[in-house]
Amino acid sequence: KEDQIEDEIHFVCNCRIYTDLRNELYSKAELQLNSFSDLDNVDKFNFINIQMWRELATYIKLAWNRRKSKLYN
């Protein structure tokens, strides 16, 4: 939705611009927690933030670079 607040949860769990990056991150999360797909977005974000901080850092870097290229190119 266009009227969503761009907070951390939106950036990691909702923004459609990063769907491919999120799918890769979520696939890795499901390897660590079988029930990951059953979690709500807040719990997904918390799990990734605590258990997968290296993978989250990679996601953020790739997503932020994509965001910069869309905004400034």
Predicted model as a PDB file, atoms N, CA, C, CB and O in Angstrom, pLDDT in the B-factor column:
MODEL        1                                                                  
ATOM      1  N   LYS A   1       0.831  -1.186   0.000  1.00 50.00           N  
ATOM      2  CA  LYS A   1       0.000   0.000   0.000  1.00 50.00           C  
ATOM      3  C   LYS A   1       0.869   1.240   0.000  1.00 50.00           C  
ATOM      4  CB  LYS A   1      -0.942   0.003   1.201  1.00 50.00           C  
ATOM      5  O   LYS A   1       1.953   1.253   0.582  1.00 50.00           O  
ATOM      6  N   GLU A   2       0.399   2.252  -0.638  1.00 62.00           N  
ATOM      7  CA  GLU A   2       1.162   3.488  -0.717  1.00 62.00           C  
ATOM      8  C   GLU A   2       1.074   4.318   0.558  1.00 62.00           C  
ATOM      9  CB  GLU A   2       0.686   4.304  -1.883  1.00 62.00           C  
ATOM     10  O   GLU A   2       1.911   5.195   0.773  1.00 62.00           O  
ATOM     11  N   ASP A   3       0.081   4.062   1.411  1.00 72.00           N  
ATOM     12  CA  ASP A   3      -0.100   4.861   2.610  1.00 72.00           C  
ATOM     13  C   ASP A   3       0.551   4.242   3.846  1.00 72.00           C  
ATOM     14  CB  ASP A   3      -1.563   5.065   2.861  1.00 72.00           C  
ATOM     15  O   ASP A   3       0.262   4.659   4.968  1.00 72.00           O  
ATOM     16  N   GLN A   4       1.423   3.254   3.654  1.00 73.00           N  
ATOM     17  CA  GLN A   4       2.087   2.617   4.789  1.00 73.00           C  
ATOM     18  C   GLN A   4       3.227   3.484   5.301  1.00 73.00           C  
ATOM     19  CB  GLN A   4       2.612   1.231   4.399  1.00 73.00           C  
ATOM     20  O   GLN A   4       3.891   4.187   4.539  1.00 73.00           O  
ATOM     21  N   ILE A   5       3.436   3.418   6.598  1.00 78.00           N  
ATOM     22  CA  ILE A   5       4.545   4.129   7.220  1.00 78.00           C  
ATOM     23  C   ILE A   5       5.823   3.368   6.901  1.00 78.00           C  
ATOM     24  CB  ILE A   5       4.342   4.274   8.766  1.00 78.00           C  
ATOM     25  O   ILE A   5       5.871   2.145   7.032  1.00 78.00           O  
ATOM     26  N   GLU A   6       6.848   4.083   6.486  1.00 81.00           N  
ATOM     27  CA  GLU A   6       8.122   3.439   6.155  1.00 81.00           C  
ATOM     28  C   GLU A   6       8.979   3.295   7.407  1.00 81.00           C  
ATOM     29  CB  GLU A   6       8.880   4.247   5.075  1.00 81.00           C  
ATOM     30  O   GLU A   6       9.973   4.001   7.577  1.00 81.00           O  
ATOM     31  N   ASP A   7       8.588   2.382   8.270  1.00 93.00           N  
ATOM     32  CA  ASP A   7       9.389   2.088   9.443  1.00 93.00           C  
ATOM     33  C   ASP A   7      10.237   0.849   9.169  1.00 93.00           C  
ATOM     34  CB  ASP A   7       8.491   1.883  10.690  1.00 93.00           C  
ATOM     35  O   ASP A   7      10.253   0.337   8.050  1.00 93.00           O  
ATOM     36  N   GLU A   8      10.931   0.377  10.180  1.00 95.00           N  
ATOM     37  CA  GLU A   8      11.829  -0.759  10.007  1.00 95.00           C  
ATOM     38  C   GLU A   8      11.084  -2.015   9.564  1.00 95.00           C  
ATOM     39  CB  GLU A   8      12.575  -1.032  11.298  1.00 95.00           C  
ATOM     40  O   GLU A   8      11.564  -2.760   8.709  1.00 95.00           O  
ATOM     41  N   ILE A   9       9.925  -2.243  10.143  1.00 95.00           N  
ATOM     42  CA  ILE A   9       9.159  -3.441   9.781  1.00 95.00           C  
ATOM     43  C   ILE A   9       8.691  -3.353   8.332  1.00 95.00           C  
ATOM     44  CB  ILE A   9       7.946  -3.621  10.726  1.00 95.00           C  
ATOM     45  O   ILE A   9       8.736  -4.345   7.604  1.00 95.00           O  
ATOM     46  N   HIS A  10       8.249  -2.186   7.913  1.00 95.00           N  
ATOM     47  CA  HIS A  10       7.857  -2.022   6.512  1.00 95.00           C  
ATOM     48  C   HIS A  10       9.050  -2.281   5.588  1.00 95.00           C  
ATOM     49  CB  HIS A  10       7.289  -0.603   6.270  1.00 95.00           C  
ATOM     50  O   HIS A  10       8.930  -2.991   4.590  1.00 95.00           O  
ATOM     51  N   PHE A  11      10.189  -1.704   5.928  1.00 94.00           N  
ATOM     52  CA  PHE A  11      11.397  -1.832   5.110  1.00 94.00           C  
ATOM     53  C   PHE A  11      11.823  -3.290   4.965  1.00 94.00           C  
ATOM     54  CB  PHE A  11      12.537  -1.016   5.719  1.00 94.00           C  
ATOM     55  O   PHE A  11      12.228  -3.708   3.880  1.00 94.00           O  
ATOM     56  N   VAL A  12      11.739  -4.059   6.030  1.00 96.00           N  
ATOM     57  CA  VAL A  12      12.191  -5.453   6.005  1.00 96.00           C  
ATOM     58  C   VAL A  12      11.077  -6.415   5.579  1.00 96.00           C  
ATOM     59  CB  VAL A  12      12.718  -5.853   7.380  1.00 96.00           C  
ATOM     60  O   VAL A  12      11.347  -7.385   4.870  1.00 96.00           O  
ATOM     61  N   CYS A  13       9.859  -6.172   5.987  1.00 97.00           N  
ATOM     62  CA  CYS A  13       8.796  -7.176   5.838  1.00 97.00           C  
ATOM     63  C   CYS A  13       7.717  -6.857   4.806  1.00 97.00           C  
ATOM     64  CB  CYS A  13       8.144  -7.374   7.139  1.00 97.00           C  
ATOM     65  O   CYS A  13       6.976  -7.760   4.417  1.00 97.00           O  
ATOM     66  N   ASN A  14       7.600  -5.629   4.355  1.00 95.00           N  
ATOM     67  CA  ASN A  14       6.455  -5.289   3.521  1.00 95.00           C  
ATOM     68  C   ASN A  14       6.767  -4.640   2.180  1.00 95.00           C  
ATOM     69  CB  ASN A  14       5.585  -4.399   4.268  1.00 95.00           C  
ATOM     70  O   ASN A  14       6.071  -4.896   1.198  1.00 95.00           O  
ATOM     71  N   CYS A  15       7.779  -3.823   2.121  1.00 93.00           N  
ATOM     72  CA  CYS A  15       7.974  -2.989   0.932  1.00 93.00           C  
ATOM     73  C   CYS A  15       8.134  -3.853  -0.319  1.00 93.00           C  
ATOM     74  CB  CYS A  15       9.205  -2.079   1.108  1.00 93.00           C  
ATOM     75  O   CYS A  15       9.020  -4.704  -0.393  1.00 93.00           O  
ATOM     76  N   ARG A  16       7.265  -3.619  -1.294  1.00 93.00           N  
ATOM     77  CA  ARG A  16       7.258  -4.455  -2.498  1.00 93.00           C  
ATOM     78  C   ARG A  16       8.496  -4.255  -3.372  1.00 93.00           C  
ATOM     79  CB  ARG A  16       6.018  -4.165  -3.312  1.00 93.00           C  
ATOM     80  O   ARG A  16       8.804  -5.103  -4.209  1.00 93.00           O  
ATOM     81  N   ILE A  17       9.193  -3.161  -3.189  1.00 93.00           N  
ATOM     82  CA  ILE A  17      10.410  -2.910  -3.967  1.00 93.00           C  
ATOM     83  C   ILE A  17      11.486  -3.947  -3.662  1.00 93.00           C  
ATOM     84  CB  ILE A  17      10.945  -1.501  -3.682  1.00 93.00           C  
ATOM     85  O   ILE A  17      12.351  -4.214  -4.496  1.00 93.00           O  
ATOM     86  N   TYR A  18      11.432  -4.527  -2.473  1.00 96.00           N  
ATOM     87  CA  TYR A  18      12.476  -5.458  -2.022  1.00 96.00           C  
ATOM     88  C   TYR A  18      11.989  -6.900  -1.932  1.00 96.00           C  
ATOM     89  CB  TYR A  18      13.003  -5.025  -0.673  1.00 96.00           C  
ATOM     90  O   TYR A  18      12.594  -7.704  -1.223  1.00 96.00           O  
ATOM     91  N   THR A  19      10.930  -7.242  -2.621  1.00 97.00           N  
ATOM     92  CA  THR A  19      10.343  -8.579  -2.509  1.00 97.00           C  
ATOM     93  C   THR A  19      11.352  -9.684  -2.787  1.00 97.00           C  
ATOM     94  CB  THR A  19       9.176  -8.712  -3.460  1.00 97.00           C  
ATOM     95  O   THR A  19      11.399 -10.670  -2.051  1.00 97.00           O  
ATOM     96  N   ASP A  20      12.152  -9.541  -3.822  1.00 98.00           N  
ATOM     97  CA  ASP A  20      13.132 -10.589  -4.149  1.00 98.00           C  
ATOM     98  C   ASP A  20      14.180 -10.739  -3.055  1.00 98.00           C  
ATOM     99  CB  ASP A  20      13.817 -10.279  -5.480  1.00 98.00           C  
ATOM    100  O   ASP A  20      14.573 -11.856  -2.718  1.00 98.00           O  
ATOM    101  N   LEU A  21      14.633  -9.621  -2.499  1.00 98.00           N  
ATOM    102  CA  LEU A  21      15.611  -9.667  -1.412  1.00 98.00           C  
ATOM    103  C   LEU A  21      14.985 -10.284  -0.162  1.00 98.00           C  
ATOM    104  CB  LEU A  21      16.148  -8.251  -1.100  1.00 98.00           C  
ATOM    105  O   LEU A  21      15.622 -11.075   0.534  1.00 98.00           O  
ATOM    106  N   ARG A  22      13.741  -9.918   0.112  1.00 98.00           N  
ATOM    107  CA  ARG A  22      13.031 -10.454   1.273  1.00 98.00           C  
ATOM    108  C   ARG A  22      12.811 -11.954   1.127  1.00 98.00           C  
ATOM    109  CB  ARG A  22      11.687  -9.738   1.460  1.00 98.00           C  
ATOM    110  O   ARG A  22      12.971 -12.698   2.094  1.00 98.00           O  
ATOM    111  N   ASN A  23      12.448 -12.404  -0.065  1.00 98.00           N  
ATOM    112  CA  ASN A  23      12.234 -13.837  -0.277  1.00 98.00           C  
ATOM    113  C   ASN A  23      13.495 -14.635   0.027  1.00 98.00           C  
ATOM    114  CB  ASN A  23      11.782 -14.102  -1.714  1.00 98.00           C  
ATOM    115  O   ASN A  23      13.427 -15.718   0.609  1.00 98.00           O  
ATOM    116  N   GLU A  24      14.633 -14.102  -0.364  1.00 98.00           N  
ATOM    117  CA  GLU A  24      15.904 -14.777  -0.074  1.00 98.00           C  
ATOM    118  C   GLU A  24      16.173 -14.803   1.430  1.00 98.00           C  
ATOM    119  CB  GLU A  24      17.067 -14.079  -0.809  1.00 98.00           C  
ATOM    120  O   GLU A  24      16.590 -15.826   1.973  1.00 98.00           O  
ATOM    121  N   LEU A  25      15.936 -13.685   2.092  1.00 98.00           N  
ATOM    122  CA  LEU A  25      16.122 -13.601   3.540  1.00 98.00           C  
ATOM    123  C   LEU A  25      15.168 -14.546   4.264  1.00 98.00           C  
ATOM    124  CB  LEU A  25      15.911 -12.158   4.028  1.00 98.00           C  
ATOM    125  O   LEU A  25      15.568 -15.250   5.191  1.00 98.00           O  
ATOM    126  N   TYR A  26      13.921 -14.560   3.844  1.00 98.00           N  
ATOM    127  CA  TYR A  26      12.922 -15.426   4.474  1.00 98.00           C  
ATOM    128  C   TYR A  26      13.237 -16.906   4.253  1.00 98.00           C  
ATOM    129  CB  TYR A  26      11.529 -15.105   3.931  1.00 98.00           C  
ATOM    130  O   TYR A  26      12.992 -17.729   5.135  1.00 98.00           O  
ATOM    131  N   SER A  27      13.770 -17.241   3.102  1.00 98.00           N  
ATOM    132  CA  SER A  27      14.149 -18.638   2.852  1.00 98.00           C  
ATOM    133  C   SER A  27      15.212 -19.090   3.844  1.00 98.00           C  
ATOM    134  CB  SER A  27      14.663 -18.813   1.408  1.00 98.00           C  
ATOM    135  O   SER A  27      15.161 -20.211   4.349  1.00 98.00           O  
ATOM    136  N   LYS A  28      16.164 -18.223   4.117  1.00 98.00           N  
ATOM    137  CA  LYS A  28      17.200 -18.542   5.101  1.00 98.00           C  
ATOM    138  C   LYS A  28      16.608 -18.647   6.505  1.00 98.00           C  
ATOM    139  CB  LYS A  28      18.310 -17.479   5.074  1.00 98.00           C  
ATOM    140  O   LYS A  28      17.020 -19.492   7.301  1.00 98.00           O  
ATOM    141  N   ALA A  29      15.643 -17.784   6.799  1.00 98.00           N  
ATOM    142  CA  ALA A  29      15.002 -17.819   8.119  1.00 98.00           C  
ATOM    143  C   ALA A  29      14.236 -19.124   8.315  1.00 98.00           C  
ATOM    144  CB  ALA A  29      14.052 -16.617   8.291  1.00 98.00           C  
ATOM    145  O   ALA A  29      14.245 -19.694   9.406  1.00 98.00           O  
ATOM    146  N   GLU A  30      13.578 -19.592   7.269  1.00 98.00           N  
ATOM    147  CA  GLU A  30      12.807 -20.836   7.370  1.00 98.00           C  
ATOM    148  C   GLU A  30      13.703 -22.051   7.600  1.00 98.00           C  
ATOM    149  CB  GLU A  30      11.979 -21.042   6.108  1.00 98.00           C  
ATOM    150  O   GLU A  30      13.252 -23.057   8.147  1.00 98.00           O  
ATOM    151  N   LEU A  31      14.959 -21.966   7.190  1.00 98.00           N  
ATOM    152  CA  LEU A  31      15.900 -23.045   7.472  1.00 98.00           C  
ATOM    153  C   LEU A  31      16.232 -23.109   8.966  1.00 98.00           C  
ATOM    154  CB  LEU A  31      17.184 -22.858   6.652  1.00 98.00           C  
ATOM    155  O   LEU A  31      16.534 -24.176   9.500  1.00 98.00           O  
ATOM    156  N   GLN A  32      16.172 -21.967   9.619  1.00 97.00           N  
ATOM    157  CA  GLN A  32      16.477 -21.914  11.052  1.00 97.00           C  
ATOM    158  C   GLN A  32      15.245 -22.122  11.931  1.00 97.00           C  
ATOM    159  CB  GLN A  32      17.114 -20.586  11.390  1.00 97.00           C  
ATOM    160  O   GLN A  32      15.348 -22.619  13.053  1.00 97.00           O  
ATOM    161  N   LEU A  33      14.074 -21.735  11.406  1.00 98.00           N  
ATOM    162  CA  LEU A  33      12.834 -21.847  12.181  1.00 98.00           C  
ATOM    163  C   LEU A  33      11.730 -22.306  11.237  1.00 98.00           C  
ATOM    164  CB  LEU A  33      12.458 -20.481  12.872  1.00 98.00           C  
ATOM    165  O   LEU A  33      11.232 -21.531  10.421  1.00 98.00           O  
ATOM    166  N   ASN A  34      11.355 -23.573  11.359  1.00 97.00           N  
ATOM    167  CA  ASN A  34      10.362 -24.154  10.446  1.00 97.00           C  
ATOM    168  C   ASN A  34       9.045 -23.393  10.429  1.00 97.00           C  
ATOM    169  CB  ASN A  34      10.099 -25.586  10.821  1.00 97.00           C  
ATOM    170  O   ASN A  34       8.382 -23.337   9.393  1.00 97.00           O  
ATOM    171  N   SER A  35       8.659 -22.814  11.544  1.00 98.00           N  
ATOM    172  CA  SER A  35       7.380 -22.109  11.635  1.00 98.00           C  
ATOM    173  C   SER A  35       7.500 -20.618  11.290  1.00 98.00           C  
ATOM    174  CB  SER A  35       6.810 -22.265  13.034  1.00 98.00           C  
ATOM    175  O   SER A  35       6.576 -19.849  11.552  1.00 98.00           O  
ATOM    176  N   PHE A  36       8.608 -20.216  10.716  1.00 98.00           N  
ATOM    177  CA  PHE A  36       8.833 -18.796  10.415  1.00 98.00           C  
ATOM    178  C   PHE A  36       7.691 -18.192   9.598  1.00 98.00           C  
ATOM    179  CB  PHE A  36      10.148 -18.624   9.661  1.00 98.00           C  
ATOM    180  O   PHE A  36       7.250 -17.080   9.888  1.00 98.00           O  
ATOM    181  N   SER A  37       7.213 -18.901   8.593  1.00 97.00           N  
ATOM    182  CA  SER A  37       6.166 -18.348   7.724  1.00 97.00           C  
ATOM    183  C   SER A  37       4.847 -18.142   8.471  1.00 97.00           C  
ATOM    184  CB  SER A  37       5.940 -19.268   6.527  1.00 97.00           C  
ATOM    185  O   SER A  37       3.985 -17.402   7.998  1.00 97.00           O  
ATOM    186  N   ASP A  38       4.678 -18.779   9.619  1.00 98.00           N  
ATOM    187  CA  ASP A  38       3.458 -18.618  10.412  1.00 98.00           C  
ATOM    188  C   ASP A  38       3.496 -17.382  11.314  1.00 98.00           C  
ATOM    189  CB  ASP A  38       3.230 -19.854  11.257  1.00 98.00           C  
ATOM    190  O   ASP A  38       2.468 -16.994  11.869  1.00 98.00           O  
ATOM    191  N   LEU A  39       4.655 -16.770  11.464  1.00 98.00           N  
ATOM    192  CA  LEU A  39       4.795 -15.613  12.345  1.00 98.00           C  
ATOM    193  C   LEU A  39       4.181 -14.371  11.702  1.00 98.00           C  
ATOM    194  CB  LEU A  39       6.278 -15.365  12.678  1.00 98.00           C  
ATOM    195  O   LEU A  39       4.099 -14.269  10.478  1.00 98.00           O  
ATOM    196  N   ASP A  40       3.753 -13.432  12.541  1.00 98.00           N  
ATOM    197  CA  ASP A  40       3.327 -12.139  11.997  1.00 98.00           C  
ATOM    198  C   ASP A  40       4.588 -11.310  11.712  1.00 98.00           C  
ATOM    199  CB  ASP A  40       2.356 -11.382  12.998  1.00 98.00           C  
ATOM    200  O   ASP A  40       5.694 -11.709  12.076  1.00 98.00           O  
ATOM    201  N   ASN A  41       4.415 -10.177  11.071  1.00 97.00           N  
ATOM    202  CA  ASN A  41       5.575  -9.394  10.634  1.00 97.00           C  
ATOM    203  C   ASN A  41       6.436  -8.902  11.793  1.00 97.00           C  
ATOM    204  CB  ASN A  41       5.114  -8.211   9.820  1.00 97.00           C  
ATOM    205  O   ASN A  41       7.659  -8.843  11.666  1.00 97.00           O  
ATOM    206  N   VAL A  42       5.832  -8.554  12.901  1.00 97.00           N  
ATOM    207  CA  VAL A  42       6.612  -8.101  14.060  1.00 97.00           C  
ATOM    208  C   VAL A  42       7.494  -9.233  14.565  1.00 97.00           C  
ATOM    209  CB  VAL A  42       5.680  -7.597  15.194  1.00 97.00           C  
ATOM    210  O   VAL A  42       8.674  -9.024  14.847  1.00 97.00           O  
ATOM    211  N   ASP A  43       6.931 -10.430  14.680  1.00 98.00           N  
ATOM    212  CA  ASP A  43       7.721 -11.568  15.145  1.00 98.00           C  
ATOM    213  C   ASP A  43       8.773 -11.987  14.120  1.00 98.00           C  
ATOM    214  CB  ASP A  43       6.809 -12.745  15.458  1.00 98.00           C  
ATOM    215  O   ASP A  43       9.869 -12.401  14.495  1.00 98.00           O  
ATOM    216  N   LYS A  44       8.449 -11.883  12.833  1.00 98.00           N  
ATOM    217  CA  LYS A  44       9.455 -12.165  11.792  1.00 98.00           C  
ATOM    218  C   LYS A  44      10.620 -11.191  11.920  1.00 98.00           C  
ATOM    219  CB  LYS A  44       8.828 -12.070  10.370  1.00 98.00           C  
ATOM    220  O   LYS A  44      11.785 -11.589  11.907  1.00 98.00           O  
ATOM    221  N   PHE A  45      10.287  -9.919  12.041  1.00 98.00           N  
ATOM    222  CA  PHE A  45      11.324  -8.897  12.172  1.00 98.00           C  
ATOM    223  C   PHE A  45      12.182  -9.151  13.405  1.00 98.00           C  
ATOM    224  CB  PHE A  45      10.696  -7.499  12.244  1.00 98.00           C  
ATOM    225  O   PHE A  45      13.409  -9.076  13.338  1.00 98.00           O  
ATOM    226  N   ASN A  46      11.543  -9.451  14.525  1.00 98.00           N  
ATOM    227  CA  ASN A  46      12.296  -9.703  15.758  1.00 98.00           C  
ATOM    228  C   ASN A  46      13.188 -10.930  15.631  1.00 98.00           C  
ATOM    229  CB  ASN A  46      11.341  -9.880  16.935  1.00 98.00           C  
ATOM    230  O   ASN A  46      14.335 -10.903  16.077  1.00 98.00           O  
ATOM    231  N   PHE A  47      12.691 -11.993  15.036  1.00 98.00           N  
ATOM    232  CA  PHE A  47      13.498 -13.198  14.853  1.00 98.00           C  
ATOM    233  C   PHE A  47      14.723 -12.898  13.989  1.00 98.00           C  
ATOM    234  CB  PHE A  47      12.655 -14.321  14.214  1.00 98.00           C  
ATOM    235  O   PHE A  47      15.846 -13.262  14.338  1.00 98.00           O  
ATOM    236  N   ILE A  48      14.494 -12.239  12.876  1.00 98.00           N  
ATOM    237  CA  ILE A  48      15.604 -11.921  11.968  1.00 98.00           C  
ATOM    238  C   ILE A  48      16.595 -10.981  12.640  1.00 98.00           C  
ATOM    239  CB  ILE A  48      15.076 -11.289  10.665  1.00 98.00           C  
ATOM    240  O   ILE A  48      17.807 -11.164  12.520  1.00 98.00           O  
ATOM    241  N   ASN A  49      16.095  -9.996  13.335  1.00 97.00           N  
ATOM    242  CA  ASN A  49      16.952  -9.010  13.984  1.00 97.00           C  
ATOM    243  C   ASN A  49      17.831  -9.646  15.055  1.00 97.00           C  
ATOM    244  CB  ASN A  49      16.108  -7.904  14.596  1.00 97.00           C  
ATOM    245  O   ASN A  49      18.985  -9.250  15.225  1.00 97.00           O  
ATOM    246  N   ILE A  50      17.300 -10.622  15.775  1.00 97.00           N  
ATOM    247  CA  ILE A  50      18.047 -11.255  16.870  1.00 97.00           C  
ATOM    248  C   ILE A  50      18.876 -12.441  16.388  1.00 97.00           C  
ATOM    249  CB  ILE A  50      17.088 -11.713  17.962  1.00 97.00           C  
ATOM    250  O   ILE A  50      20.050 -12.559  16.740  1.00 97.00           O  
ATOM    251  N   GLN A  51      18.284 -13.307  15.596  1.00 97.00           N  
ATOM    252  CA  GLN A  51      18.930 -14.565  15.216  1.00 97.00           C  
ATOM    253  C   GLN A  51      19.738 -14.487  13.923  1.00 97.00           C  
ATOM    254  CB  GLN A  51      17.894 -15.630  15.076  1.00 97.00           C  
ATOM    255  O   GLN A  51      20.616 -15.318  13.692  1.00 97.00           O  
ATOM    256  N   MET A  52      19.454 -13.506  13.089  1.00 98.00           N  
ATOM    257  CA  MET A  52      20.061 -13.478  11.748  1.00 98.00           C  
ATOM    258  C   MET A  52      20.612 -12.090  11.437  1.00 98.00           C  
ATOM    259  CB  MET A  52      19.028 -13.892  10.671  1.00 98.00           C  
ATOM    260  O   MET A  52      20.419 -11.584  10.332  1.00 98.00           O  
ATOM    261  N   TRP A  53      21.281 -11.481  12.379  1.00 96.00           N  
ATOM    262  CA  TRP A  53      21.686 -10.096  12.195  1.00 96.00           C  
ATOM    263  C   TRP A  53      22.669  -9.908  11.044  1.00 96.00           C  
ATOM    264  CB  TRP A  53      22.294  -9.578  13.462  1.00 96.00           C  
ATOM    265  O   TRP A  53      22.671  -8.851  10.414  1.00 96.00           O  
ATOM    266  N   ARG A  54      23.494 -10.893  10.755  1.00 97.00           N  
ATOM    267  CA  ARG A  54      24.410 -10.767   9.612  1.00 97.00           C  
ATOM    268  C   ARG A  54      23.640 -10.758   8.294  1.00 97.00           C  
ATOM    269  CB  ARG A  54      25.437 -11.917   9.615  1.00 97.00           C  
ATOM    270  O   ARG A  54      23.906  -9.942   7.411  1.00 97.00           O  
ATOM    271  N   GLU A  55      22.684 -11.677   8.175  1.00 98.00           N  
ATOM    272  CA  GLU A  55      21.858 -11.742   6.969  1.00 98.00           C  
ATOM    273  C   GLU A  55      21.005 -10.482   6.841  1.00 98.00           C  
ATOM    274  CB  GLU A  55      20.960 -12.998   6.992  1.00 98.00           C  
ATOM    275  O   GLU A  55      20.784  -9.988   5.736  1.00 98.00           O  
ATOM    276  N   LEU A  56      20.529  -9.965   7.971  1.00 98.00           N  
ATOM    277  CA  LEU A  56      19.755  -8.727   7.957  1.00 98.00           C  
ATOM    278  C   LEU A  56      20.614  -7.565   7.485  1.00 98.00           C  
ATOM    279  CB  LEU A  56      19.181  -8.432   9.349  1.00 98.00           C  
ATOM    280  O   LEU A  56      20.151  -6.720   6.720  1.00 98.00           O  
ATOM    281  N   ALA A  57      21.854  -7.518   7.933  1.00 97.00           N  
ATOM    282  CA  ALA A  57      22.760  -6.452   7.498  1.00 97.00           C  
ATOM    283  C   ALA A  57      22.964  -6.496   5.984  1.00 97.00           C  
ATOM    284  CB  ALA A  57      24.116  -6.571   8.220  1.00 97.00           C  
ATOM    285  O   ALA A  57      22.993  -5.454   5.330  1.00 97.00           O  
ATOM    286  N   THR A  58      23.104  -7.687   5.435  1.00 98.00           N  
ATOM    287  CA  THR A  58      23.246  -7.834   3.981  1.00 98.00           C  
ATOM    288  C   THR A  58      21.984  -7.359   3.277  1.00 98.00           C  
ATOM    289  CB  THR A  58      23.546  -9.301   3.605  1.00 98.00           C  
ATOM    290  O   THR A  58      22.062  -6.626   2.291  1.00 98.00           O  
ATOM    291  N   TYR A  59      20.825  -7.769   3.775  1.00 98.00           N  
ATOM    292  CA  TYR A  59      19.548  -7.331   3.209  1.00 98.00           C  
ATOM    293  C   TYR A  59      19.457  -5.805   3.213  1.00 98.00           C  
ATOM    294  CB  TYR A  59      18.368  -7.941   3.997  1.00 98.00           C  
ATOM    295  O   TYR A  59      19.107  -5.197   2.202  1.00 98.00           O  
ATOM    296  N   ILE A  60      19.768  -5.195   4.344  1.00 96.00           N  
ATOM    297  CA  ILE A  60      19.674  -3.739   4.468  1.00 96.00           C  
ATOM    298  C   ILE A  60      20.603  -3.055   3.478  1.00 96.00           C  
ATOM    299  CB  ILE A  60      20.007  -3.296   5.901  1.00 96.00           C  
ATOM    300  O   ILE A  60      20.218  -2.081   2.830  1.00 96.00           O  
ATOM    301  N   LYS A  61      21.812  -3.554   3.361  1.00 97.00           N  
ATOM    302  CA  LYS A  61      22.769  -2.948   2.428  1.00 97.00           C  
ATOM    303  C   LYS A  61      22.255  -3.027   0.990  1.00 97.00           C  
ATOM    304  CB  LYS A  61      24.140  -3.643   2.537  1.00 97.00           C  
ATOM    305  O   LYS A  61      22.283  -2.033   0.264  1.00 97.00           O  
ATOM    306  N   LEU A  62      21.787  -4.205   0.580  1.00 97.00           N  
ATOM    307  CA  LEU A  62      21.285  -4.371  -0.784  1.00 97.00           C  
ATOM    308  C   LEU A  62      20.026  -3.537  -1.023  1.00 97.00           C  
ATOM    309  CB  LEU A  62      20.994  -5.847  -1.064  1.00 97.00           C  
ATOM    310  O   LEU A  62      19.882  -2.901  -2.066  1.00 97.00           O  
ATOM    311  N   ALA A  63      19.127  -3.547  -0.058  1.00 96.00           N  
ATOM    312  CA  ALA A  63      17.882  -2.786  -0.199  1.00 96.00           C  
ATOM    313  C   ALA A  63      18.162  -1.289  -0.217  1.00 96.00           C  
ATOM    314  CB  ALA A  63      16.909  -3.128   0.940  1.00 96.00           C  
ATOM    315  O   ALA A  63      17.564  -0.556  -1.004  1.00 96.00           O  
ATOM    316  N   TRP A  64      19.048  -0.838   0.629  1.00 93.00           N  
ATOM    317  CA  TRP A  64      19.365   0.589   0.688  1.00 93.00           C  
ATOM    318  C   TRP A  64      20.020   1.049  -0.614  1.00 93.00           C  
ATOM    319  CB  TRP A  64      20.289   0.888   1.886  1.00 93.00           C  
ATOM    320  O   TRP A  64      19.723   2.138  -1.106  1.00 93.00           O  
ATOM    321  N   ASN A  65      20.896   0.238  -1.166  1.00 95.00           N  
ATOM    322  CA  ASN A  65      21.508   0.585  -2.452  1.00 95.00           C  
ATOM    323  C   ASN A  65      20.456   0.666  -3.548  1.00 95.00           C  
ATOM    324  CB  ASN A  65      22.585  -0.442  -2.831  1.00 95.00           C  
ATOM    325  O   ASN A  65      20.504   1.561  -4.392  1.00 95.00           O  
ATOM    326  N   ARG A  66      19.506  -0.265  -3.539  1.00 94.00           N  
ATOM    327  CA  ARG A  66      18.419  -0.221  -4.522  1.00 94.00           C  
ATOM    328  C   ARG A  66      17.591   1.039  -4.337  1.00 94.00           C  
ATOM    329  CB  ARG A  66      17.523  -1.468  -4.403  1.00 94.00           C  
ATOM    330  O   ARG A  66      17.231   1.702  -5.310  1.00 94.00           O  
ATOM    331  N   ARG A  67      17.292   1.366  -3.100  1.00 89.00           N  
ATOM    332  CA  ARG A  67      16.505   2.563  -2.811  1.00 89.00           C  
ATOM    333  C   ARG A  67      17.213   3.817  -3.310  1.00 89.00           C  
ATOM    334  CB  ARG A  67      16.234   2.674  -1.307  1.00 89.00           C  
ATOM    335  O   ARG A  67      16.598   4.680  -3.936  1.00 89.00           O  
ATOM    336  N   LYS A  68      18.509   3.910  -3.029  1.00 88.00           N  
ATOM    337  CA  LYS A  68      19.278   5.071  -3.490  1.00 88.00           C  
ATOM    338  C   LYS A  68      19.268   5.188  -4.999  1.00 88.00           C  
ATOM    339  CB  LYS A  68      20.709   4.988  -2.994  1.00 88.00           C  
ATOM    340  O   LYS A  68      19.115   6.283  -5.539  1.00 88.00           O  
ATOM    341  N   SER A  69      19.433   4.056  -5.691  1.00 88.00           N  
ATOM    342  CA  SER A  69      19.478   4.092  -7.152  1.00 88.00           C  
ATOM    343  C   SER A  69      18.119   4.505  -7.735  1.00 88.00           C  
ATOM    344  CB  SER A  69      19.899   2.717  -7.705  1.00 88.00           C  
ATOM    345  O   SER A  69      18.073   5.194  -8.754  1.00 88.00           O  
ATOM    346  N   LYS A  70      17.021   4.095  -7.104  1.00 80.00           N  
ATOM    347  CA  LYS A  70      15.682   4.489  -7.580  1.00 80.00           C  
ATOM    348  C   LYS A  70      15.396   5.969  -7.298  1.00 80.00           C  
ATOM    349  CB  LYS A  70      14.601   3.612  -6.914  1.00 80.00           C  
ATOM    350  O   LYS A  70      14.737   6.641  -8.092  1.00 80.00           O  
ATOM    351  N   LEU A  71      15.887   6.461  -6.180  1.00 80.00           N  
ATOM    352  CA  LEU A  71      15.603   7.850  -5.820  1.00 80.00           C  
ATOM    353  C   LEU A  71      16.488   8.859  -6.558  1.00 80.00           C  
ATOM    354  CB  LEU A  71      15.771   8.031  -4.333  1.00 80.00           C  
ATOM    355  O   LEU A  71      16.042   9.961  -6.876  1.00 80.00           O  
ATOM    356  N   TYR A  72      17.718   8.487  -6.826  1.00 80.00           N  
ATOM    357  CA  TYR A  72      18.685   9.460  -7.316  1.00 80.00           C  
ATOM    358  C   TYR A  72      19.158   9.228  -8.740  1.00 80.00           C  
ATOM    359  CB  TYR A  72      19.852   9.472  -6.424  1.00 80.00           C  
ATOM    360  O   TYR A  72      20.006   9.977  -9.226  1.00 80.00           O  
ATOM    361  N   ASN A  73      18.647   8.227  -9.418  1.00 72.00           N  
ATOM    362  CA  ASN A  73      19.043   7.986 -10.820  1.00 72.00           C  
ATOM    363  C   ASN A  73      17.879   8.202 -11.745  1.00 72.00           C  
ATOM    364  CB  ASN A  73      19.591   6.568 -11.002  1.00 72.00           C  
ATOM    365  O   ASN A  73      18.018   8.047 -12.958  1.00 72.00           O  
TER     366      ASN A  73                                                      
ENDMDL                                                                          
END                                                                             
